[in-house]
């Protein structure tokens, strides 16, 4: 759009000045070259009119632009607020984990029954060993004797494999274990995307490290979720994951 104005300081000849851009016209106003009464015209306009009328229109246009930008910013902020995930807290995750452990215990028991019925596991020796006083089992050398029981190494290997497949496959395919599914919570990456096979694998090994905190750090790797703003455990920090409620679920109070 080309702008022109009448230069009153010119006494002879063509007093029309231009063409200028809108920014250049405003610059001349700031320099005092254009006053409220200066006649101005731009392409698309029918008549020459005082600058003050154009100034009012430009001010209104600027105000409308600011209002539009403000509304767009508010809408974006509202969308971010709506889309912001609601993090699952310590206790709801603890209940979900308890359910998973109950399921894994049942699977381990079935494995033990199968191994025992086929004669691959000496359950009598295993039960007798576990019936020893706690102070004896606390002895590291004594505890290692459990691996000498027939079939115990096989049982522990199978139990570990079942646990790995349980967490890996469920988290990979469904983003949640059965315990989490019951409470309608799931695992996501820090950027909000799905965990995937690689993410599920990384998180499993990180959670294995967290489990050692029960032995050496009084469960500190899990307790940090009580104070973290995003309810992250140690393995969430390392694997860069979050546990959140599924859509339309209010955040835990």
Order of alpha helices (4+ residues) and beta strands (2+ residues): beta-beta-alpha-beta-beta-alpha-alpha-alpha-alpha-alpha-alpha-alpha-beta-alpha-alpha-alpha-alpha-beta
